[in-house]
Amino acid sequence: MRPLVPVSPGARIALGASFFVLFVAFWSLITFGGFVPKTFLADPVAMLKSGYVLIAEMGFGHDIGMTVWRVVGGFVIAAALALPLGVLMGAYKPIEAFLEPFVSFSRYLPASAFIPLLILWAGIGEAQKLAVIFIGSFFQLVLMIAVAVGNARRDLVEAAYTLGATDGTLVRRVLIPGAAPEIAEILRMVLGWAWTYIIVAELIGASSGIGHMIVDSQALLATDQIIFGIIVIGVIGLISDFIFKWANRRLFPWAALGK
């Protein structure tokens, strides 16, 4: 093992799986061994049994679908608006100077703090939950995309101008393609953050969703159901992460060279 030396795909899978095995083993040890009361932490077997009951008998599949729809819907809206605005900020410095102070200010505002206002403005329906995802994702995306576009290689910019490129051509043919792999990684990271916002949104004023189930389970001290809900979120996030990585490798194979 040496710094920055990559591992083979097989070794990466084995190392990643081994951590989960050790984690479950430790979890089993402290729960089955009686070190932690089951009221505070359910064991893995009880968690799996409760998960089966939730899905087979209590309609938890619908809750999962609603949460996924809210995350994807809010994130797609945020990304669709943030991409062009971020590109403009990164490419044109006057636009960046005009918008960056407000965007930087807004991205530090916690999305959860807007929930009372959003309930007042939009009620407790889907619009409120989509708005939470939008607020939590949009400003982060704009600033990170602007930085990615603004970090374009100056030699490529100068070469494009030398070859007669116009400003619009430079943005379309040089800046956007050059920043595309990094923008894809930004989308992948911010999608993970979006999951934290939707759970908070569903904790208040929701009648469906994974967060709603977790709140109901908390009232019953059903830690097995709470843990199952948390694990479901992690599994969905892990799957979406793998899909993003696979798509990025297919779309931008040159970006993976040397990693």
C-alpha positions in Angstrom: 0.0 0.0 0.0 1.5 3.3 -1.2 0.1 6.8 -1.4 -2.1 7.5 -4.5 -1.4 4.0 -5.9 -4.8 2.7 -7.2 -6.1 -0.7 -6.3 -7.7 -3.2 -8.7 -11.4 -3.3 -9.1 -11.6 -6.7 -7.4 -9.6 -5.5 -4.4 -11.8 -2.4 -4.2 -14.9 -4.4 -4.0 -13.5 -6.8 -1.4 -12.2 -4.0 0.8 -15.5 -2.1 0.6 -17.5 -5.2 1.4 -15.2 -6.1 4.3 -16.0 -2.9 6.1 -19.8 -3.7 6.0 -19.1 -7.2 7.3 -17.1 -5.8 10.2 -19.7 -3.2 10.9 -22.5 -5.8 11.1 -20.4 -8.1 13.2 -19.7 -5.3 15.7 -23.4 -4.3 15.7 -24.4 -8.0 16.3 -21.8 -8.2 19.1 -23.1 -5.3 21.1 -26.8 -6.1 20.6 -26.9 -9.9 21.0 -24.2 -9.7 23.7 -26.5 -7.5 25.8 -24.2 -4.5 25.9 -26.9 -2.2 24.6 -30.6 -2.5 25.5 -32.8 -3.4 22.6 -35.0 -0.4 23.4 -32.1 1.8 22.3 -30.6 -0.3 19.5 -32.3 -3.2 17.8 -30.3 -6.2 16.6 -29.8 -6.9 12.9 -32.2 -9.8 12.9 -35.0 -7.8 14.5 -34.3 -5.0 12.1 -34.7 -7.3 9.1 -37.9 -8.8 10.4 -39.4 -5.4 11.0 -38.3 -4.3 7.5 -40.1 -7.2 6.0 -43.3 -6.4 7.9 -43.0 -2.7 6.8 -42.7 -3.6 3.2 -45.1 -6.6 3.0 -47.9 -5.4 5.3 -47.6 -1.7 6.0 -47.0 -0.2 2.6 -43.5 1.0 3.2 -42.8 0.6 -0.5 -45.1 3.5 -1.2 -43.2 5.6 1.3 -39.9 4.8 -0.4 -41.3 5.7 -3.8 -42.6 9.0 -2.5 -39.3 10.0 -1.0 -37.4 9.0 -4.1 -39.8 11.0 -6.2 -39.4 14.1 -4.0 -35.6 13.9 -4.0 -35.3 13.4 -7.7 -37.9 16.0 -8.6 -36.5 18.7 -6.4 -32.9 17.9 -7.4 -33.7 17.9 -11.2 -35.4 21.3 -10.9 -32.4 22.7 -9.0 -29.9 21.2 -11.4 -31.8 22.5 -14.5 -31.7 26.0 -13.2 -28.2 25.9 -11.6 -26.4 24.6 -14.6 -26.8 27.5 -16.9 -26.5 30.1 -14.1 -23.3 28.4 -12.9 -21.8 28.3 -16.4 -22.6 32.0 -16.9 -21.0 32.9 -13.5 -17.9 30.9 -14.2 -17.5 32.2 -17.8 -18.3 35.8 -17.3 -16.6 37.6 -14.4 -19.0 40.6 -14.2 -21.9 38.1 -13.7 -19.9 36.3 -11.1 -19.2 39.6 -9.3 -22.9 40.5 -9.4 -24.3 37.2 -8.1 -21.6 35.5 -6.1 -22.1 37.5 -2.8 -25.9 36.6 -2.8 -25.3 32.9 -3.8 -22.5 32.6 -1.1 -24.8 34.1 1.4 -27.7 31.9 0.5 -25.8 28.6 0.5 -25.1 29.0 4.2 -28.7 29.2 5.1 -30.0 25.8 6.3 -32.8 24.5 4.2 -34.5 23.2 7.3 -34.9 26.7 8.6 -37.2 27.5 5.7 -39.7 24.7 6.5 -42.0 26.8 8.7 -42.1 29.5 6.0 -42.6 27.0 3.2 -45.5 25.4 5.1 -47.0 28.8 5.4 -46.5 29.6 1.7 -47.1 26.3 0.1 -48.9 24.1 2.7 -47.8 20.6 3.6 -48.1 19.2 0.1 -45.5 18.1 -2.4 -44.6 21.7 -3.4 -43.2 22.3 0.1 -41.0 19.3 0.0 -39.7 20.0 -3.5 -39.0 23.5 -2.4 -36.8 22.3 0.5 -34.8 20.1 -1.9 -34.5 23.0 -4.3 -33.3 25.5 -1.6 -30.8 23.0 -0.2 -29.3 22.0 -3.6 -29.6 25.0 -5.9 -27.2 27.5 -4.3 -24.6 24.8 -3.6 -24.8 23.7 -7.3 -24.5 27.2 -8.7 -21.4 28.1 -6.8 -19.6 24.8 -7.3 -20.4 24.7 -11.1 -19.2 28.3 -11.4 -15.9 27.4 -9.8 -15.5 24.3 -12.0 -16.1 26.4 -15.2 -13.9 29.2 -14.0 -11.0 26.9 -13.4 -10.6 26.1 -17.2 -7.1 25.7 -18.5 -5.9 29.1 -19.7 -3.8 27.5 -22.5 -6.9 26.0 -24.0 -8.7 29.3 -23.8 -5.9 31.2 -25.5 -5.6 28.5 -28.1 -9.3 28.7 -28.9 -9.1 32.5 -29.3 -6.0 32.1 -31.5 -8.0 29.8 -33.8 -10.7 32.4 -34.1 -13.2 31.2 -31.6 -15.9 33.7 -30.5 -17.0 34.2 -26.9 -20.0 32.0 -27.4 -18.0 29.3 -29.1 -15.4 29.3 -26.3 -18.1 28.7 -23.8 -19.8 25.9 -25.8 -16.7 24.2 -27.2 -14.1 24.7 -24.5 -15.4 25.7 -21.1 -18.4 23.5 -20.8 -16.7 20.3 -22.2 -13.7 20.9 -20.1 -15.7 21.3 -16.9 -18.2 18.5 -17.7 -16.5 15.7 -15.8 -16.2 17.9 -12.7 -19.8 19.1 -13.0 -20.9 15.5 -13.1 -19.1 14.8 -9.9 -20.6 17.9 -8.3 -24.1 16.7 -9.2 -23.3 13.3 -7.6 -22.2 14.9 -4.4 -25.0 17.4 -4.1 -27.6 14.6 -4.7 -26.3 13.0 -1.6 -26.9 16.2 0.4 -30.4 16.4 -1.0 -31.3 13.2 0.8 -30.6 14.9 4.2 -32.9 17.7 3.3 -35.9 15.6 2.3 -35.8 13.6 5.5 -36.0 16.8 7.5 -38.8 18.0 5.3 -40.7 14.8 5.9 -40.3 15.0 9.6 -42.8 17.8 9.7 -46.2 17.9 8.1 -45.9 14.7 6.0 -48.3 11.8 5.7 -46.0 9.6 3.6 -42.3 9.0 3.0 -39.4 7.5 4.8 -39.1 10.4 7.2 -42.8 10.1 8.1 -42.3 6.4 9.0 -39.2 7.3 11.1 -41.2 9.8 13.1 -44.1 7.3 13.7 -41.6 4.7 14.8 -39.9 7.1 17.2 -43.3 7.6 19.0 -43.5 3.8 19.4 -39.8 3.4 20.4 -39.5 1.0 17.5 -35.7 1.3 16.9 -35.8 -1.7 14.6 -38.0 0.2 12.2 -36.0 3.4 12.5 -32.8 1.6 11.7 -34.4 -0.1 8.7 -35.5 3.3 7.4 -32.1 4.7 7.8 -30.5 1.7 6.1 -32.9 2.0 3.2 -31.9 5.6 2.6 -28.2 4.5 2.7 -28.8 1.7 0.2 -30.7 4.0 -2.2 -28.0 6.6 -1.9 -25.3 4.0 -2.6 -27.1 2.7 -5.6 -27.5 6.2 -7.0 -23.8 6.9 -6.3 -22.8 3.8 -8.3 -25.1 4.8 -11.2 -23.5 8.3 -11.3 -20.0 6.9 -11.2 -20.8 4.4 -14.0 -22.4 7.1 -16.1 -19.5 9.4 -15.5 -17.0 6.8 -16.6 -19.0 6.1 -19.8 -19.5 9.8 -20.7 -16.1 11.1 -19.7 -13.6 8.2 -19.9 -10.6 10.6 -20.2 -11.3 12.0 -16.7 -10.7 8.6 -15.1 -7.2 8.3 -16.5 -4.6 8.3 -13.8 -7.1 7.6 -11.0 
